[in-house]
Amino acid sequence: MTDFDKRYAKLLGEYSLYLKPGELVYLRTTVLAHDLVREFSKVCIDRGARLVTDIEYEDQENYLVQNGSDDLLQFVPSHRLELMRTCDAYLVIRAPFEVVPVTSDRAEAERIRQQALAPIQEIYFERLGNGSLKRSLCQYPTAEAARLAAMSITEYQNFVAHACAIDQEEPMDSWKALSRRQSVWIDYLSKVKRMEYRHTDWSISFAVEGRTWINSDGKSNMPSGEVFTSPIEDSVEGSIYFNYPTGIFGGRVGGIRLEVVKGEIIAWTAEEGQSFLDRAMTTEGGRRFGEVAIGTNDNIQRATRNILFDEKIGGTIHMAVGQSYYQCGGKNKSAIHWDLITEMKNGGSIFADGELIYRDGKFLI
């Protein structure tokens, strides 16, 4: 038991999910997050909330996809659907074991598994859209997460603590201050009709009129620090280069360049992991954008091959291909929601209805 786990659990239960007596909390993680789950369960009890846990063991999903029959791939326990329908708060604690890419000969098995899990995702996004579900996605320091970030486990725990402001005397005060700062930008962006992300060798624009901007201030993800919305689906035009490495389907992808016409990605290349990018682009709904966003967390200043952190890096923007956020007014549906991130501190700018509002990683409004 560590002070880290206690402070993390308190932040998640009291701030991110702001739990109330009688609420039902659905928690999903792996056995590696045992210490945090134990401390979080105490927070739930102290706040009068009911907790149900769904804890995976090592290699559970990967072994199923690599070796399972179609019947097994299609099986989803009914309690998972029921919990997603009925829980008041949903907490996912990422605590990864070694990430093993699915072999190419099992691509069809992976597609079957995605389809089987799709109803859970649909309920999840619908409930986010209608405001009936509180959720938080967070990260627990594990050896695999530290390895991917090129850090020791101690360095990585300190990194997570700083990104989440757990190392601050009053973490919740830090998040409230960020929320107030971002609310100014949200108020401005909510009146904008069209935006453009621009850099030295690419430019991409999109319409946002009528869409809702979200102040991501630690109540949906922990860590957080971004403002985002879903663009009007057929309005996206231009090209963009994403220089931050990322991952999907268990594989690493880097140096992604996309060409977009009338909202559809018509050409795509990757300097690394082209086959994984191809699989994303051939996923239904994967060639349209579900999110546009600006990262604002200045406590995160290095890439860790973890989208949860990398998309929040202060001075970056990201665009997600695939599933839209219904609460933003988005309409695209897909089995994937894949955030692609690029640096803006080295010559990037953002224009809103033709006005320069952001330059070299900083808002000017």
PyMOL commands that set and color helices and strands:
alter all, ss='L'
color gray80, all
select helices_A, chain A and resi 3-16+31-46+60-67+70-74+78-86+104-130+143-148+153-163+171-189+233-235+274-281+307-310+326-328
alter helices_A, ss='H'
color red, helices_A
select strands_A, chain A and resi 24-30+50-56+89-94+134-139+194-198+203-207+214-216+221-222+226-229+237-242+246-248+251-261+264-272+289-295+316-322+337-343+349-352+355-359+362-363
alter strands_A, ss='S'
color yellow, strands_A
deselect
rebuild
show_as cartoon
